[in-house]
Amino acid sequence: MSSWLSWPVRIVSFLFWYAKEFIMANVHVTLDVLRPASRMKMTPAIIAVPAASRSDSEWTLISSLITLTPGTLTITISRKHGILYVHGMFVEGREELVAEIQEMEDRLLRAMRREPGDLSRPVMAPIVAPEGESGGGGGRR
């Protein structure tokens, strides 16, 4: 199949995949909210997720899709460092949530880009100092 024909197929495929994930997330959140408080399974956490998005539209779409999915919320993004900061309601382990978000982003980028190309991400989380601090240990006391 030529590239120009496969692109619309990738978009439709992503939309069906996302609809399934959206419905499953709704069921998961609904069942947990309806449980008695003593049996709730919520384990909330904020996670830094290395991202492959590059353009404004890619950052906007992935952060919007994360926020639209029940149980997750994009708190902020760091384009400079290639990081999405995501709050998850059901975080059993950092790697699990990172893998879920990155799978969503990979599928989105393959659908959006006519030629998906490089989907690499930062390997290590950056060490970020507060603005105005030089990093030489001369912070406020």
N, CA, C and O atoms as CSV, one atom per row, in Angstrom:
chain,resi,resn,atom,element,x,y,z
A,1,MET,N,N,0.862,-1.172,0.000
A,1,MET,CA,C,0.000,0.000,0.000
A,1,MET,C,C,0.902,1.227,0.000
A,1,MET,O,O,1.860,1.300,0.770
A,2,SER,N,N,0.602,2.171,-0.846
A,2,SER,CA,C,1.450,3.365,-0.912
A,2,SER,C,C,1.250,4.232,0.326
A,2,SER,O,O,0.256,4.119,1.043
A,3,SER,N,N,2.240,5.106,0.550
A,3,SER,CA,C,2.262,5.926,1.767
A,3,SER,C,C,1.021,6.810,1.901
A,3,SER,O,O,0.477,6.944,2.997
A,4,TRP,N,N,0.569,7.412,0.801
A,4,TRP,CA,C,-0.566,8.326,0.902
A,4,TRP,C,C,-1.862,7.592,1.191
A,4,TRP,O,O,-2.802,8.199,1.704
A,5,LEU,N,N,-1.943,6.308,0.880
A,5,LEU,CA,C,-3.133,5.530,1.216
A,5,LEU,C,C,-3.082,5.010,2.652
A,5,LEU,O,O,-4.119,4.903,3.307
A,6,SER,N,N,-1.890,4.689,3.144
A,6,SER,CA,C,-1.792,4.110,4.484
A,6,SER,C,C,-1.999,5.160,5.573
A,6,SER,O,O,-2.398,4.820,6.687
A,7,TRP,N,N,-1.736,6.419,5.271
A,7,TRP,CA,C,-1.885,7.468,6.283
A,7,TRP,C,C,-3.324,7.566,6.799
A,7,TRP,O,O,-3.518,7.561,8.015
A,8,PRO,N,N,-4.345,7.656,5.931
A,8,PRO,CA,C,-5.726,7.693,6.454
A,8,PRO,C,C,-6.099,6.424,7.222
A,8,PRO,O,O,-6.867,6.490,8.182
A,9,VAL,N,N,-5.570,5.280,6.817
A,9,VAL,CA,C,-5.835,4.027,7.523
A,9,VAL,C,C,-5.246,4.098,8.931
A,9,VAL,O,O,-5.872,3.631,9.883
A,10,ARG,N,N,-4.051,4.675,9.076
A,10,ARG,CA,C,-3.432,4.817,10.399
A,10,ARG,C,C,-4.265,5.737,11.289
A,10,ARG,O,O,-4.396,5.491,12.488
A,11,ILE,N,N,-4.824,6.793,10.707
A,11,ILE,CA,C,-5.661,7.721,11.489
A,11,ILE,C,C,-6.907,7.006,12.000
A,11,ILE,O,O,-7.234,7.096,13.184
A,12,VAL,N,N,-7.600,6.301,11.120
A,12,VAL,CA,C,-8.818,5.582,11.512
A,12,VAL,C,C,-8.487,4.502,12.534
A,12,VAL,O,O,-9.223,4.313,13.502
A,13,SER,N,N,-7.393,3.801,12.322
A,13,SER,CA,C,-6.970,2.770,13.265
A,13,SER,C,C,-6.714,3.377,14.642
A,13,SER,O,O,-7.116,2.804,15.654
A,14,PHE,N,N,-6.045,4.538,14.690
A,14,PHE,CA,C,-5.793,5.198,15.965
A,14,PHE,C,C,-7.102,5.591,16.633
A,14,PHE,O,O,-7.252,5.402,17.840
A,15,LEU,N,N,-8.045,6.128,15.886
A,15,LEU,CA,C,-9.321,6.559,16.466
A,15,LEU,C,C,-10.072,5.386,17.094
A,15,LEU,O,O,-10.645,5.526,18.174
A,16,PHE,N,N,-10.072,4.229,16.424
A,16,PHE,CA,C,-10.715,3.047,16.997
A,16,PHE,C,C,-9.978,2.583,18.255
A,16,PHE,O,O,-10.606,2.233,19.254
A,17,TRP,N,N,-8.647,2.581,18.202
A,17,TRP,CA,C,-7.853,2.179,19.367
A,17,TRP,C,C,-8.133,3.118,20.545
A,17,TRP,O,O,-8.355,2.662,21.667
A,18,TYR,N,N,-8.122,4.425,20.286
A,18,TYR,CA,C,-8.355,5.386,21.361
A,18,TYR,C,C,-9.768,5.244,21.933
A,18,TYR,O,O,-9.948,5.336,23.147
A,19,ALA,N,N,-10.765,5.024,21.085
A,19,ALA,CA,C,-12.141,4.836,21.561
A,19,ALA,C,C,-12.217,3.643,22.516
A,19,ALA,O,O,-12.886,3.715,23.547
A,20,LYS,N,N,-11.534,2.550,22.176
A,20,LYS,CA,C,-11.496,1.378,23.056
A,20,LYS,C,C,-10.830,1.724,24.388
A,20,LYS,O,O,-11.352,1.379,25.448
A,21,GLU,N,N,-9.690,2.399,24.343
A,21,GLU,CA,C,-8.980,2.783,25.568
A,21,GLU,C,C,-9.816,3.734,26.420
A,21,GLU,O,O,-9.824,3.632,27.647
A,22,PHE,N,N,-10.511,4.646,25.773
A,22,PHE,CA,C,-11.365,5.619,26.462
A,22,PHE,C,C,-12.498,4.913,27.208
A,22,PHE,O,O,-12.783,5.232,28.363
A,23,ILE,N,N,-13.133,3.964,26.548
A,23,ILE,CA,C,-14.237,3.211,27.162
A,23,ILE,C,C,-13.720,2.376,28.336
A,23,ILE,O,O,-14.347,2.338,29.395
A,24,MET,N,N,-12.578,1.709,28.149
A,24,MET,CA,C,-12.017,0.886,29.226
A,24,MET,C,C,-11.629,1.753,30.435
A,24,MET,O,O,-11.833,1.345,31.578
A,25,ALA,N,N,-11.079,2.931,30.189
A,25,ALA,CA,C,-10.709,3.833,31.286
A,25,ALA,C,C,-11.958,4.307,32.026
A,25,ALA,O,O,-11.949,4.406,33.253
A,26,ASN,N,N,-13.027,4.599,31.293
A,26,ASN,CA,C,-14.285,5.002,31.923
A,26,ASN,C,C,-14.820,3.903,32.831
A,26,ASN,O,O,-15.267,4.174,33.946
A,27,VAL,N,N,-14.773,2.674,32.358
A,27,VAL,CA,C,-15.256,1.543,33.153
A,27,VAL,C,C,-14.401,1.393,34.417
A,27,VAL,O,O,-14.937,1.209,35.510
A,28,HIS,N,N,-13.092,1.470,34.271
A,28,HIS,CA,C,-12.170,1.318,35.397
A,28,HIS,C,C,-12.424,2.385,36.463
A,28,HIS,O,O,-12.536,2.063,37.646
A,29,VAL,N,N,-12.514,3.647,36.052
A,29,VAL,CA,C,-12.741,4.745,37.000
A,29,VAL,C,C,-14.122,4.623,37.640
A,29,VAL,O,O,-14.258,4.799,38.850
A,30,THR,N,N,-15.139,4.327,36.848
A,30,THR,CA,C,-16.502,4.210,37.371
A,30,THR,C,C,-16.596,3.107,38.418
A,30,THR,O,O,-17.178,3.309,39.484
A,31,LEU,N,N,-16.026,1.940,38.119
A,31,LEU,CA,C,-16.078,0.833,39.080
A,31,LEU,C,C,-15.362,1.193,40.375
A,31,LEU,O,O,-15.823,0.835,41.459
A,32,ASP,N,N,-14.245,1.893,40.271
A,32,ASP,CA,C,-13.518,2.246,41.486
A,32,ASP,C,C,-14.262,3.292,42.304
A,32,ASP,O,O,-14.266,3.228,43.534
A,33,VAL,N,N,-14.882,4.244,41.645
A,33,VAL,CA,C,-15.619,5.292,42.362
A,33,VAL,C,C,-16.842,4.715,43.063
A,33,VAL,O,O,-17.238,5.207,44.120
A,34,LEU,N,N,-17.442,3.680,42.489
A,34,LEU,CA,C,-18.628,3.075,43.085
A,34,LEU,C,C,-18.302,2.098,44.217
A,34,LEU,O,O,-19.209,1.676,44.934
A,35,ARG,N,N,-17.044,1.733,44.393
A,35,ARG,CA,C,-16.646,0.849,45.490
A,35,ARG,C,C,-16.722,1.598,46.814
A,35,ARG,O,O,-16.587,2.822,46.842
A,36,PRO,N,N,-16.937,0.878,47.903
A,36,PRO,CA,C,-16.825,1.513,49.220
A,36,PRO,C,C,-15.393,2.037,49.399
A,36,PRO,O,O,-14.443,1.461,48.869
A,37,ALA,N,N,-15.253,3.123,50.142
A,37,ALA,CA,C,-13.950,3.773,50.311
A,37,ALA,C,C,-12.870,2.814,50.797
A,37,ALA,O,O,-11.708,2.942,50.412
A,38,SER,N,N,-13.236,1.873,51.622
A,38,SER,CA,C,-12.248,0.932,52.167
A,38,SER,C,C,-11.700,-0.027,51.107
A,38,SER,O,O,-10.651,-0.637,51.313
A,39,ARG,N,N,-12.398,-0.167,49.979
A,39,ARG,CA,C,-11.972,-1.103,48.932
A,39,ARG,C,C,-11.493,-0.410,47.667
A,39,ARG,O,O,-11.182,-1.077,46.680
A,40,MET,N,N,-11.427,0.926,47.679
A,40,MET,CA,C,-10.960,1.656,46.500
A,40,MET,C,C,-9.520,1.271,46.175
A,40,MET,O,O,-8.722,0.990,47.069
A,41,LYS,N,N,-9.209,1.262,44.916
A,41,LYS,CA,C,-7.883,0.850,44.467
A,41,LYS,C,C,-7.046,2.015,43.944
A,41,LYS,O,O,-6.032,1.796,43.281
A,42,MET,N,N,-7.456,3.239,44.230
A,42,MET,CA,C,-6.724,4.398,43.739
A,42,MET,C,C,-5.344,4.469,44.376
A,42,MET,O,O,-5.192,4.354,45.592
A,43,THR,N,N,-4.351,4.659,43.532
A,43,THR,CA,C,-2.973,4.889,43.966
A,43,THR,C,C,-2.427,6.045,43.123
A,43,THR,O,O,-1.652,5.824,42.193
A,44,PRO,N,N,-2.831,7.271,43.449
A,44,PRO,CA,C,-2.468,8.406,42.608
A,44,PRO,C,C,-0.974,8.742,42.670
A,44,PRO,O,O,-0.315,8.546,43.692
A,45,ALA,N,N,-0.465,9.249,41.553
A,45,ALA,CA,C,0.937,9.667,41.483
A,45,ALA,C,C,1.113,10.632,40.319
A,45,ALA,O,O,0.322,10.650,39.376
A,46,ILE,N,N,2.158,11.424,40.408
A,46,ILE,CA,C,2.552,12.299,39.300
A,46,ILE,C,C,3.851,11.731,38.740
A,46,ILE,O,O,4.805,11.488,39.479
A,47,ILE,N,N,3.877,11.523,37.430
A,47,ILE,CA,C,4.989,10.855,36.766
A,47,ILE,C,C,5.525,11.742,35.639
A,47,ILE,O,O,4.752,12.377,34.921
A,48,ALA,N,N,6.846,11.779,35.491
A,48,ALA,CA,C,7.495,12.435,34.352
A,48,ALA,C,C,7.627,11.398,33.238
A,48,ALA,O,O,8.254,10.355,33.418
A,49,VAL,N,N,7.030,11.698,32.091
A,49,VAL,CA,C,7.021,10.762,30.968
A,49,VAL,C,C,7.839,11.337,29.814
A,49,VAL,O,O,7.466,12.370,29.259
A,50,PRO,N,N,8.952,10.690,29.438
A,50,PRO,CA,C,9.714,11.157,28.274
A,50,PRO,C,C,8.840,11.070,27.022
A,50,PRO,O,O,8.176,10.060,26.786
A,51,ALA,N,N,8.848,12.141,26.222
A,51,ALA,CA,C,7.946,12.228,25.079
A,51,ALA,C,C,8.706,12.331,23.760
A,51,ALA,O,O,9.849,12.787,23.719
A,52,ALA,N,N,8.051,11.900,22.685
A,52,ALA,CA,C,8.623,11.974,21.338
A,52,ALA,C,C,7.994,13.094,20.516
A,52,ALA,O,O,8.399,13.314,19.375
A,53,SER,N,N,7.017,13.803,21.067
A,53,SER,CA,C,6.355,14.891,20.343
A,53,SER,C,C,7.344,16.012,20.071
A,53,SER,O,O,8.252,16.258,20.865
A,54,ARG,N,N,7.160,16.698,18.931
A,54,ARG,CA,C,8.064,17.793,18.577
A,54,ARG,C,C,7.311,19.077,18.230
A,54,ARG,O,O,7.706,20.161,18.659
A,55,SER,N,N,6.246,18.965,17.468
A,55,SER,CA,C,5.547,20.177,17.003
A,55,SER,C,C,4.486,20.611,18.019
A,55,SER,O,O,4.098,19.843,18.900
A,56,ASP,N,N,4.029,21.855,17.878
A,56,ASP,CA,C,2.967,22.361,18.756
A,56,ASP,C,C,1.721,21.489,18.678
A,56,ASP,O,O,1.107,21.191,19.702
A,57,SER,N,N,1.348,21.080,17.477
A,57,SER,CA,C,0.129,20.273,17.334
A,57,SER,C,C,0.298,18.902,17.986
A,57,SER,O,O,-0.657,18.384,18.564
A,58,GLU,N,N,1.482,18.304,17.910
A,58,GLU,CA,C,1.705,17.015,18.558
A,58,GLU,C,C,1.623,17.142,20.075
A,58,GLU,O,O,0.984,16.318,20.730
A,59,TRP,N,N,2.269,18.175,20.645
A,59,TRP,CA,C,2.207,18.392,22.094
A,59,TRP,C,C,0.766,18.644,22.538
A,59,TRP,O,O,0.322,18.110,23.555
A,60,THR,N,N,0.048,19.448,21.781
A,60,THR,CA,C,-1.335,19.773,22.136
A,60,THR,C,C,-2.215,18.532,22.101
A,60,THR,O,O,-2.990,18.291,23.026
A,61,LEU,N,N,-2.098,17.748,21.040
A,61,LEU,CA,C,-2.950,16.568,20.914
A,61,LEU,C,C,-2.647,15.514,21.974
A,61,LEU,O,O,-3.573,14.977,22.582
A,62,ILE,N,N,-1.375,15.207,22.210
A,62,ILE,CA,C,-1.093,14.160,23.196
A,62,ILE,C,C,-1.506,14.611,24.590
A,62,ILE,O,O,-2.055,13.817,25.354
A,63,SER,N,N,-1.251,15.867,24.934
A,63,SER,CA,C,-1.648,16.325,26.279
A,63,SER,C,C,-3.173,16.369,26.404
A,63,SER,O,O,-3.707,16.084,27.476
A,64,SER,N,N,-3.868,16.713,25.348
A,64,SER,CA,C,-5.340,16.727,25.381
A,64,SER,C,C,-5.904,15.312,25.496
A,64,SER,O,O,-6.833,15.078,26.269
A,65,LEU,N,N,-5.357,14.376,24.738
A,65,LEU,CA,C,-5.854,12.999,24.794
A,65,LEU,C,C,-5.605,12.372,26.160
A,65,LEU,O,O,-6.436,11.615,26.662
A,66,ILE,N,N,-4.466,12.686,26.758
A,66,ILE,CA,C,-4.186,12.179,28.108
A,66,ILE,C,C,-5.225,12.728,29.079
A,66,ILE,O,O,-5.773,11.983,29.892
A,67,THR,N,N,-5.495,14.022,28.996
A,67,THR,CA,C,-6.439,14.662,29.907
A,67,THR,C,C,-7.867,14.189,29.668
A,67,THR,O,O,-8.645,14.073,30.615
A,68,LEU,N,N,-8.219,13.917,28.421
A,68,LEU,CA,C,-9.569,13.422,28.114
A,68,LEU,C,C,-9.788,11.995,28.607
A,68,LEU,O,O,-10.927,11.593,28.845
A,69,THR,N,N,-8.720,11.230,28.761
A,69,THR,CA,C,-8.835,9.853,29.197
A,69,THR,C,C,-9.074,9.822,30.704
A,69,THR,O,O,-8.239,10.313,31.464
A,70,PRO,N,N,-10.189,9.257,31.149
A,70,PRO,CA,C,-10.470,9.207,32.586
A,70,PRO,C,C,-9.341,8.535,33.363
A,70,PRO,O,O,-8.816,7.500,32.951
A,71,GLY,N,N,-8.979,9.135,34.484
A,71,GLY,CA,C,-7.944,8.575,35.327
A,71,GLY,C,C,-6.568,9.167,35.085
A,71,GLY,O,O,-5.636,8.877,35.836
A,72,THR,N,N,-6.416,9.992,34.050
A,72,THR,CA,C,-5.136,10.639,33.778
A,72,THR,C,C,-5.347,12.119,33.501
A,72,THR,O,O,-6.414,12.541,33.055
A,73,LEU,N,N,-4.314,12.889,33.773
A,73,LEU,CA,C,-4.376,14.336,33.582
A,73,LEU,C,C,-2.981,14.850,33.265
A,73,LEU,O,O,-2.034,14.571,34.001
A,74,THR,N,N,-2.846,15.596,32.180
A,74,THR,CA,C,-1.570,16.238,31.890
A,74,THR,C,C,-1.470,17.474,32.765
A,74,THR,O,O,-2.319,18.362,32.692
A,75,ILE,N,N,-0.438,17.533,33.591
A,75,ILE,CA,C,-0.250,18.674,34.473
A,75,ILE,C,C,0.481,19.780,33.738
A,75,ILE,O,O,0.043,20.930,33.741
A,76,THR,N,N,1.590,19.435,33.110
A,76,THR,CA,C,2.357,20.398,32.325
A,76,THR,C,C,3.276,19.638,31.385
A,76,THR,O,O,3.443,18.424,31.509
A,77,ILE,N,N,3.864,20.354,30.453
A,77,ILE,CA,C,4.848,19.765,29.559
A,77,ILE,C,C,6.116,20.605,29.606
A,77,ILE,O,O,6.074,21.805,29.878
A,78,SER,N,N,7.224,19.967,29.343
A,78,SER,CA,C,8.491,20.665,29.193
A,78,SER,C,C,9.008,20.332,27.804
A,78,SER,O,O,9.655,19.306,27.595
A,79,ARG,N,N,8.713,21.210,26.865
A,79,ARG,CA,C,9.177,20.975,25.494
A,79,ARG,C,C,10.687,20.965,25.454
A,79,ARG,O,O,11.290,20.180,24.722
A,80,LYS,N,N,11.304,21.840,26.245
A,80,LYS,CA,C,12.763,21.954,26.265
A,80,LYS,C,C,13.413,20.621,26.631
A,80,LYS,O,O,14.435,20.248,26.055
A,81,HIS,N,N,12.824,19.908,27.584
A,81,HIS,CA,C,13.389,18.642,28.049
A,81,HIS,C,C,12.690,17.421,27.461
A,81,HIS,O,O,13.129,16.295,27.696
A,82,GLY,N,N,11.604,17.619,26.697
A,82,GLY,CA,C,10.871,16.498,26.110
A,82,GLY,C,C,10.154,15.645,27.133
A,82,GLY,O,O,10.179,14.417,27.054
A,83,ILE,N,N,9.501,16.307,28.115
A,83,ILE,CA,C,8.855,15.584,29.211
A,83,ILE,C,C,7.398,16.019,29.365
A,83,ILE,O,O,7.082,17.208,29.319
A,84,LEU,N,N,6.525,15.041,29.546
A,84,LEU,CA,C,5.132,15.280,29.928
A,84,LEU,C,C,5.007,14.946,31.412
A,84,LEU,O,O,5.483,13.899,31.850
A,85,TYR,N,N,4.382,15.810,32.180
A,85,TYR,CA,C,4.132,15.514,33.593
A,85,TYR,C,C,2.664,15.142,33.705
A,85,TYR,O,O,1.778,15.951,33.431
A,86,VAL,N,N,2.422,13.886,34.117
A,86,VAL,CA,C,1.085,13.301,34.081
A,86,VAL,C,C,0.688,12.822,35.473
A,86,VAL,O,O,1.474,12.186,36.175
A,87,HIS,N,N,-0.554,13.141,35.858
A,87,HIS,CA,C,-1.128,12.603,37.088
A,87,HIS,C,C,-1.973,11.401,36.702
A,87,HIS,O,O,-2.809,11.478,35.801
A,88,GLY,N,N,-1.746,10.295,37.390
A,88,GLY,CA,C,-2.533,9.099,37.153
A,88,GLY,C,C,-3.252,8.697,38.430
A,88,GLY,O,O,-2.688,8.805,39.519
A,89,MET,N,N,-4.489,8.236,38.307
A,89,MET,CA,C,-5.260,7.789,39.471
A,89,MET,C,C,-4.869,6.395,39.940
A,89,MET,O,O,-4.945,6.089,41.129
A,90,PHE,N,N,-4.451,5.557,39.005
A,90,PHE,CA,C,-4.176,4.155,39.309
A,90,PHE,C,C,-2.750,3.815,38.886
A,90,PHE,O,O,-2.541,3.158,37.866
A,91,VAL,N,N,-1.784,4.258,39.659
A,91,VAL,CA,C,-0.377,4.052,39.318
A,91,VAL,C,C,0.195,2.965,40.227
A,91,VAL,O,O,0.508,3.208,41.393
A,92,GLU,N,N,0.323,1.776,39.671
A,92,GLU,CA,C,0.902,0.677,40.442
A,92,GLU,C,C,2.420,0.713,40.358
A,92,GLU,O,O,3.110,0.240,41.260
A,93,GLY,N,N,2.932,1.273,39.280
A,93,GLY,CA,C,4.372,1.423,39.095
A,93,GLY,C,C,4.621,2.465,38.028
A,93,GLY,O,O,3.836,2.591,37.088
A,94,ARG,N,N,5.699,3.210,38.159
A,94,ARG,CA,C,6.022,4.275,37.226
A,94,ARG,C,C,6.114,3.734,35.793
A,94,ARG,O,O,5.587,4.336,34.858
A,95,GLU,N,N,6.787,2.600,35.640
A,95,GLU,CA,C,7.028,2.053,34.300
A,95,GLU,C,C,5.729,1.728,33.572
A,95,GLU,O,O,5.630,1.899,32.357
A,96,GLU,N,N,4.739,1.260,34.320
A,96,GLU,CA,C,3.460,0.892,33.699
A,96,GLU,C,C,2.757,2.117,33.103
A,96,GLU,O,O,2.297,2.077,31.962
A,97,LEU,N,N,2.677,3.202,33.878
A,97,LEU,CA,C,2.027,4.413,33.375
A,97,LEU,C,C,2.836,5.020,32.232
A,97,LEU,O,O,2.265,5.464,31.236
A,98,VAL,N,N,4.150,5.041,32.367
A,98,VAL,CA,C,4.999,5.565,31.289
A,98,VAL,C,C,4.750,4.772,30.011
A,98,VAL,O,O,4.591,5.360,28.941
A,99,ALA,N,N,4.713,3.455,30.108
A,99,ALA,CA,C,4.487,2.610,28.927
A,99,ALA,C,C,3.124,2.890,28.294
A,99,ALA,O,O,3.017,2.938,27.069
A,100,GLU,N,N,2.082,3.074,29.109
A,100,GLU,CA,C,0.746,3.365,28.574
A,100,GLU,C,C,0.719,4.703,27.836
A,100,GLU,O,O,0.172,4.804,26.738
A,101,ILE,N,N,1.311,5.725,28.444
A,101,ILE,CA,C,1.321,7.054,27.828
A,101,ILE,C,C,2.160,7.033,26.552
A,101,ILE,O,O,1.764,7.619,25.544
A,102,GLN,N,N,3.305,6.369,26.584
A,102,GLN,CA,C,4.160,6.321,25.404
A,102,GLN,C,C,3.526,5.510,24.277
A,102,GLN,O,O,3.718,5.825,23.103
A,103,GLU,N,N,2.773,4.470,24.625
A,103,GLU,CA,C,2.058,3.724,23.581
A,103,GLU,C,C,1.031,4.638,22.910
A,103,GLU,O,O,0.909,4.651,21.685
A,104,MET,N,N,0.294,5.400,23.721
A,104,MET,CA,C,-0.681,6.331,23.155
A,104,MET,C,C,0.016,7.348,22.255
A,104,MET,O,O,-0.454,7.631,21.153
A,105,GLU,N,N,1.129,7.891,22.721
A,105,GLU,CA,C,1.845,8.889,21.924
A,105,GLU,C,C,2.390,8.280,20.636
A,105,GLU,O,O,2.282,8.899,19.577
A,106,ASP,N,N,2.973,7.082,20.700
A,106,ASP,CA,C,3.488,6.424,19.496
A,106,ASP,C,C,2.382,6.228,18.468
A,106,ASP,O,O,2.561,6.518,17.285
A,107,ARG,N,N,1.240,5.733,18.929
A,107,ARG,CA,C,0.121,5.508,18.010
A,107,ARG,C,C,-0.375,6.826,17.414
A,107,ARG,O,O,-0.688,6.902,16.225
A,108,LEU,N,N,-0.443,7.862,18.253
A,108,LEU,CA,C,-0.875,9.172,17.774
A,108,LEU,C,C,0.101,9.718,16.733
A,108,LEU,O,O,-0.324,10.193,15.681
A,109,LEU,N,N,1.389,9.657,17.011
A,109,LEU,CA,C,2.385,10.212,16.090
A,109,LEU,C,C,2.432,9.431,14.786
A,109,LEU,O,O,2.620,10.017,13.720
A,110,ARG,N,N,2.263,8.110,14.858
A,110,ARG,CA,C,2.217,7.323,13.623
A,110,ARG,C,C,0.985,7.680,12.793
A,110,ARG,O,O,1.023,7.636,11.564
A,111,ALA,N,N,-0.105,8.034,13.470
A,111,ALA,CA,C,-1.327,8.422,12.755
A,111,ALA,C,C,-1.212,9.845,12.190
A,111,ALA,O,O,-1.650,10.108,11.070
A,112,MET,N,N,-0.627,10.751,12.966
A,112,MET,CA,C,-0.551,12.162,12.563
A,112,MET,C,C,0.459,12.425,11.450
A,112,MET,O,O,0.173,13.151,10.498
A,113,ARG,N,N,1.613,11.842,11.576
A,113,ARG,CA,C,2.705,12.118,10.637
A,113,ARG,C,C,2.537,11.272,9.388
A,113,ARG,O,O,2.309,10.065,9.464
A,114,ARG,N,N,2.652,11.918,8.245
A,114,ARG,CA,C,2.582,11.143,6.993
A,114,ARG,C,C,3.722,10.142,6.929
A,114,ARG,O,O,3.546,9.027,6.439
A,115,GLU,N,N,4.878,10.530,7.417
A,115,GLU,CA,C,6.030,9.635,7.567
A,115,GLU,C,C,6.404,9.664,9.041
A,115,GLU,O,O,7.007,10.641,9.485
A,116,PRO,N,N,6.069,8.625,9.829
A,116,PRO,CA,C,6.286,8.655,11.273
A,116,PRO,C,C,7.710,8.989,11.681
A,116,PRO,O,O,7.906,9.693,12.671
A,117,GLY,N,N,8.710,8.509,10.952
A,117,GLY,CA,C,10.096,8.866,11.248
A,117,GLY,C,C,10.531,8.495,12.651
A,117,GLY,O,O,10.116,7.474,13.201
A,118,ASP,N,N,11.371,9.338,13.218
A,118,ASP,CA,C,12.008,9.086,14.512
A,118,ASP,C,C,11.030,9.321,15.662
A,118,ASP,O,O,10.450,10.400,15.779
A,119,LEU,N,N,10.850,8.310,16.506
A,119,LEU,CA,C,10.005,8.434,17.690
A,119,LEU,C,C,10.848,8.289,18.961
A,119,LEU,O,O,10.370,7.798,19.984
A,120,SER,N,N,12.104,8.724,18.877
A,120,SER,CA,C,12.980,8.579,20.042
A,120,SER,C,C,12.609,9.588,21.121
A,120,SER,O,O,12.017,10.633,20.855
A,121,ARG,N,N,12.979,9.236,22.341
A,121,ARG,CA,C,12.663,10.046,23.513
A,121,ARG,C,C,13.935,10.282,24.309
A,121,ARG,O,O,14.932,9.585,24.119
A,122,PRO,N,N,13.902,11.277,25.212
A,122,PRO,CA,C,15.061,11.456,26.096
A,122,PRO,C,C,15.270,10.187,26.917
A,122,PRO,O,O,14.310,9.555,27.357
A,123,VAL,N,N,16.526,9.824,27.117
A,123,VAL,CA,C,16.840,8.597,27.853
A,123,VAL,C,C,16.792,8.841,29.354
A,123,VAL,O,O,16.321,7.988,30.106
A,124,MET,N,N,17.274,9.996,29.794
A,124,MET,CA,C,17.310,10.307,31.224
A,124,MET,C,C,16.482,11.554,31.491
A,124,MET,O,O,16.416,12.466,30.667
A,125,ALA,N,N,15.859,11.575,32.648
A,125,ALA,CA,C,15.129,12.776,33.063
A,125,ALA,C,C,16.145,13.871,33.369
A,125,ALA,O,O,17.174,13.603,33.990
A,126,PRO,N,N,15.871,15.089,32.946
A,126,PRO,CA,C,16.809,16.180,33.198
A,126,PRO,C,C,16.807,16.596,34.663
A,126,PRO,O,O,15.827,16.394,35.379
A,127,ILE,N,N,17.897,17.167,35.085
A,127,ILE,CA,C,17.965,17.764,36.413
A,127,ILE,C,C,17.658,19.237,36.217
A,127,ILE,O,O,18.428,19.964,35.588
A,128,VAL,N,N,16.547,19.667,36.751
A,128,VAL,CA,C,16.067,21.018,36.508
A,128,VAL,C,C,16.153,21.824,37.796
A,128,VAL,O,O,15.583,21.441,38.818
A,129,ALA,N,N,16.867,22.939,37.743
A,129,ALA,CA,C,16.982,23.831,38.901
A,129,ALA,C,C,15.932,24.923,38.780
A,129,ALA,O,O,15.548,25.284,37.667
A,130,PRO,N,N,15.463,25.453,39.896
A,130,PRO,CA,C,14.501,26.558,39.832
A,130,PRO,C,C,15.086,27.738,39.062
A,130,PRO,O,O,16.293,27.977,39.097
A,131,GLU,N,N,14.223,28.469,38.372
A,131,GLU,CA,C,14.692,29.618,37.593
A,131,GLU,C,C,15.432,30.602,38.481
A,131,GLU,O,O,15.040,30.849,39.622
A,132,GLY,N,N,16.507,31.159,37.941
A,132,GLY,CA,C,17.277,32.141,38.671
A,132,GLY,C,C,18.367,31.536,39.537
A,132,GLY,O,O,19.224,32.249,40.061
A,133,GLU,N,N,18.330,30.203,39.685
A,133,GLU,CA,C,19.354,29.541,40.474
A,133,GLU,C,C,20.427,29.039,39.530
A,133,GLU,O,O,20.123,28.416,38.513
A,134,SER,N,N,21.665,29.303,39.856
A,134,SER,CA,C,22.774,28.990,38.947
A,134,SER,C,C,23.221,27.549,39.016
A,134,SER,O,O,24.001,27.131,38.161
A,135,GLY,N,N,22.785,26.780,39.960
A,135,GLY,CA,C,23.192,25.391,40.053
A,135,GLY,C,C,24.514,25.215,40.773
A,135,GLY,O,O,24.989,24.089,40.913
A,136,GLY,N,N,25.124,26.306,41.235
A,136,GLY,CA,C,26.384,26.222,41.923
A,136,GLY,C,C,26.233,26.099,43.421
A,136,GLY,O,O,27.195,26.314,44.160
A,137,GLY,N,N,25.048,25.759,43.882
A,137,GLY,CA,C,24.842,25.598,45.314
A,137,GLY,C,C,24.519,26.886,46.019
A,137,GLY,O,O,24.426,26.915,47.246
A,138,GLY,N,N,24.343,27.964,45.262
A,138,GLY,CA,C,24.086,29.256,45.881
A,138,GLY,C,C,22.624,29.574,45.963
A,138,GLY,O,O,22.227,30.714,45.722
A,139,GLY,N,N,21.799,28.589,46.301
A,139,GLY,CA,C,20.358,28.813,46.370
A,139,GLY,C,C,19.952,29.611,47.597
A,139,GLY,O,O,20.782,29.916,48.453
A,140,ARG,N,N,18.684,29.943,47.675
A,140,ARG,CA,C,18.137,30.684,48.820
A,140,ARG,C,C,18.172,29.845,50.075
A,140,ARG,O,O,18.124,28.616,50.014
A,141,ARG,N,N,18.253,30.497,51.193
A,141,ARG,CA,C,18.199,29.801,52.487
A,141,ARG,C,C,17.078,30.351,53.283
A,141,ARG,O,O,16.846,29.911,54.409
